[in-house]
Amino acid sequence: MSAQPDLTPLESRADEVAGLLKILSHRNRLLVACELINGEKSVSALEAATGAPQPHLSRDLARLKREGLVTARKASTSVYYSLADDRLSRVINALCDSYGQPRRRKK
């Protein structure tokens, strides 16, 4: 019989973890995070990869940015997004390992 995990470290941050999972519980935001695990992408590249209409994608990217999970960089007329939080990378990798092809964030 295996030992019970020690939940003490997680208890103080359970609300933070639950908040992250709530943000990722939306299909488009999850797909965007999965796309960004491989590096910076333009809005048009994210639109093509996720199939999300641009207005919806903009709304979801704004939410991810407001939550501090992605950063935006403007270059000329394009905006490029990347993951800002390594914890998100680890969560996305765990999901990909469990449900699909593992994706590793490029360094």
C-alpha positions as CSV (number, residue, x, y, z in Angstrom):
1,M,0.0,0.0,0.0
2,S,1.4,3.4,-1.0
3,A,1.9,6.2,1.5
4,Q,-0.6,9.1,1.4
5,P,0.8,12.3,-0.3
6,D,1.6,15.2,2.0
7,L,-0.9,17.9,1.0
8,T,0.6,20.5,3.4
9,P,2.7,22.3,0.6
10,L,-0.4,22.5,-1.7
11,E,-2.8,23.7,1.0
12,S,-1.5,27.2,1.1
13,R,-1.6,27.5,-2.7
14,A,-4.7,25.5,-3.4
15,D,-6.7,28.6,-4.5
16,E,-3.9,29.6,-6.9
17,V,-3.8,26.2,-8.4
18,A,-7.6,26.0,-8.7
19,G,-7.6,29.4,-10.4
20,L,-5.1,28.3,-13.0
21,L,-7.1,25.2,-13.7
22,K,-10.2,27.3,-14.0
23,I,-8.5,29.5,-16.7
24,L,-7.4,26.4,-18.6
25,S,-10.8,24.8,-18.4
26,H,-11.9,26.8,-21.4
27,R,-11.2,25.0,-24.7
28,N,-9.6,27.9,-26.6
29,R,-7.4,29.0,-23.7
30,L,-6.2,25.4,-23.3
31,L,-5.4,25.1,-27.0
32,V,-3.6,28.5,-27.0
33,A,-1.4,27.4,-24.1
34,C,-0.7,24.1,-25.9
35,E,0.4,26.0,-29.0
36,L,2.6,28.4,-27.0
37,I,4.5,25.6,-25.2
38,N,6.6,25.4,-28.4
39,G,7.5,29.1,-28.4
40,E,6.2,32.5,-29.4
41,K,3.4,32.7,-31.9
42,S,1.6,35.5,-33.8
43,V,-2.2,35.9,-33.4
44,S,-2.7,34.8,-37.0
45,A,-0.6,31.6,-36.3
46,L,-2.7,30.9,-33.1
47,E,-5.9,31.5,-35.1
48,A,-4.8,29.0,-37.7
49,A,-3.7,26.4,-35.2
50,T,-6.7,26.6,-32.9
51,G,-9.4,27.3,-35.3
52,A,-10.8,29.9,-32.9
53,P,-12.3,33.0,-34.6
54,Q,-10.1,36.1,-34.1
55,P,-12.5,38.0,-31.8
56,H,-12.8,35.0,-29.5
57,L,-9.0,34.4,-29.7
58,S,-8.4,38.1,-28.8
59,R,-10.7,37.8,-25.8
60,D,-9.0,34.6,-24.6
61,L,-5.5,36.0,-25.1
62,A,-6.5,39.1,-23.1
63,R,-7.6,36.9,-20.3
64,L,-4.4,34.9,-20.3
65,K,-2.4,38.1,-20.4
66,R,-4.4,39.7,-17.5
67,E,-3.8,36.6,-15.4
68,G,0.0,36.9,-16.1
69,L,0.2,33.6,-18.0
70,V,1.3,35.1,-21.3
71,T,3.2,38.1,-22.5
72,A,2.7,40.0,-25.7
73,R,5.2,41.6,-28.0
74,K,4.2,44.0,-30.8
75,A,6.3,44.0,-34.0
76,S,5.1,46.3,-36.7
77,T,1.4,45.4,-37.2
78,S,1.6,41.9,-35.6
79,V,1.3,40.9,-32.0
80,Y,3.3,37.8,-30.8
81,Y,2.4,35.9,-27.6
82,S,4.5,33.6,-25.5
83,L,4.1,31.8,-22.1
84,A,5.1,34.0,-19.2
85,D,4.8,31.4,-16.4
86,D,6.9,28.2,-16.2
87,R,4.2,26.6,-14.0
88,L,1.9,26.8,-16.9
89,S,4.4,25.0,-19.1
90,R,4.7,22.2,-16.6
91,V,0.9,21.9,-16.3
92,I,0.5,21.8,-20.1
93,N,3.3,19.2,-20.4
94,A,1.5,17.1,-17.8
95,L,-1.7,17.3,-19.8
96,C,-0.1,16.5,-23.1
97,D,1.8,13.6,-21.5
98,S,-1.6,12.2,-20.2
99,Y,-3.8,13.0,-23.2
100,G,-1.7,13.3,-26.2
101,Q,1.7,14.0,-27.6
102,P,4.2,15.5,-25.2
103,R,5.3,19.0,-26.0
104,R,8.4,20.5,-24.6
105,R,8.9,24.2,-24.3
106,K,11.9,25.4,-26.3
107,K,14.6,27.1,-24.3
